[in-house]
Amino acid sequence: MAVFHPEGIKMTKKLLELGQTILPENGKILDLGCGDAATVNYLSFLGYEAMGIDKEIQNNQPNLLQGDMRSITFPDQTFDGVIAECSLAISGDTKKVLSECRRVLKENGVLFSSDVYFTPEQNVIAPKLSLPYSATKEVWFDLLEKEGFEILHFVDQTQAWKSYYVQKLWEGIDVFDKWKCIGGCAKGSRPGYFILAARRRN
């Protein structure tokens, strides 16, 4: 099974622990950018009613839907939780996706996200990726709050990202190439990695 984010399911477990006590037992969770359905299957194993959405569906499972996270085809307030692992920053429009997340979350629903941020050095501008402005920690916080989320927990996991990035290079894969972020991400702007839980404000 391919690992598409640092530490795979181990990191998913850390992410869920940030807000697991808030989620109702057997709650409904949507995985944005579900890939090979590893997280969806793990959530189902834990007893949640899990759904996944991605532009390309790799597994023929009834709880996986082909679609665009910028226009989620579920009614308002459907889910108790939304999880986005390394998908918000490369969604095409992070602001729009966060708006959709808030729409499909129930009152006090929780957004779980793991993603990259950048710390620019000297006069270098950090890359935007799919965010409106440079994808710094401060911009992430500002965007989440403006889109109606209260950040409950933010945990830096940069060391795990470093190990993951080196491992992928060893495998002949540069993840920044995939993100169309050649040069700017690796030179002059230091990449970090975080996991967070943010509650939908009513």
C-alpha positions, 0 to 999 in steps of 0.5 A, a space after each residue: 500500500 502506497 503511503 501518501 503522507 508522513 507516517 501513514 495511518 500512524 499519523 492519521 491516528 495522531 490526527 484523530 486523537 486531537 479531537 476524537 473525544 468531540 466526535 460522537 460514537 459511530 459519527 459520520 466522517 468525510 475524507 477529502 482526497 481519499 486516495 487508496 481509501 486507507 484512511 476511510 477503511 481505518 475510520 470504518 474499522 474504528 466504527 465511524 460511518 466513513 465516506 471518501 471523495 477524490 477526483 480519481 477513485 482507485 478502489 471500487 467501494 460503495 463509500 467512495 465517491 468521485 468528485 471535487 472537494 471544491 464542490 462537495 455533493 452532500 447536503 448541509 450539515 451532513 458530517 460530524 467530522 471532515 478529514 483532509 490529509 495533505 489535500 487542502 494545500 493542493 486542492 486548487 482553492 483552499 478557501 473554497 474547500 474550507 467553505 465547503 467543509 464548514 457547510 457539510 459539517 454539523 454544528 460543532 463538527 470538527 475539521 481534521 487536517 494535516 498539511 505543509 506550511 512554509 517559513 520563508 528565509 531572508 527575502 524569499 516569498 513562501 509558495 502559495 500552493 492553493 492558499 490565497 497567500 503564502 502558505 505560512 503558519 500565520 496564513 493558515 490560522 487566518 484563513 481557517 478563522 475567516 472561514 468559520 473555524 475555531 482552532 482547537 489543537 495545532 501540533 508541529 510534525 515537521 520532523 516526520 515530514 523531513 523523514 518522509 521527504 527524504 524517504 520519497 527522494 530515496 524512492 525517486 519521487 520528489 513530492 514538490 514536483 507533484 505539487 507543481 512547486 519546483 524550486 520555490 518550495 525547496 530553496 529559500 523557503 523552509 517547509 514544515 508540517 502540522 496536524 490540527 483540529 478545528 471546530 466549526 463555529 456556529 
